[in-house]
């Protein structure tokens, strides 16, 4: 079984950085800014090529958390004017 190891680092003036190594060898990094902004990055296990990084809004952050927790989300289409 893969041992879950989450590392935490305080980023003075910015917020907090959390890193999680996955069983596949990738590293997931979450930066939680004091402003409420969250960034997520995924680094490849071989260290080759760029990491993928994106900023999440409050709604996106909540949606990703729910999806990872297995919560069912029902999407509704609305008409645009």
N, C-alpha and C positions, 0 to 999 in steps of 0.2 A: 504494500500500500504506500502511496506517495504521501510523504509528510508535508503538511501544509505549513509554510513558513512565510509570514507576512512581516516585512521589515518596515519600520517607521522612522522618518527623519523629519525633525522640525526644520522649517525653512524660515528663518527670521525675516519678518517684514512681508512674507508671502503667504505662508500657511503651513501645510503638512504634505509630505510625500510618502506614499505607501507603495511597496513593491511586493509582488507575489510571483514566485516561480511556479510555472505549471508543470505537470507531469510530462508534457511533450517537449519541455526545455525552453519554451518562450517565457519572457518576463513581462508581466502586466504592471504598468506604473500608473497610479492615480495621484494627481496633484490637486489638493483641495485648498483653494485660495481663500484668504480671509474675506474677500469680496463676495464669496458664495460661488464663484466660478469653479468648475471642475474640468480638468483635462485628463484624458486617458490615452496611454500609449502602449503599443504592443511591440516588443522587440523580438526579432527572429532568433531561434535557438543557435544558429550558426554564426550570428553576429554579422552576417553578410547582408548588404543592402540596407535601405533605410527602415527605420521604425515607422509605424503608422501612428500618427497623433491627431487627435481631434478635440475640440472644445465642446462640452455638453451644456445645454440650457437646463434649467430646473426641470422642465417637463421631460426632456430627453434623458436626464439622469434618472428620474423616477421610472420612466418606461424601461430603461435598460435593467435597472434593479429588479423590477417586477418580472421581466422576461427571464432573467437569470434565476429568479426564485421559482419559476414555473407558474406564475400567475397568468391566467387566460385574459387576453386583451381583445376586446371586440372593436373593430374599426368601423367608423361610420363615415360615409361619403357625404359631403355637403356641396351644394351648388355655389359657384363663385359668380358674383355679379360682374 
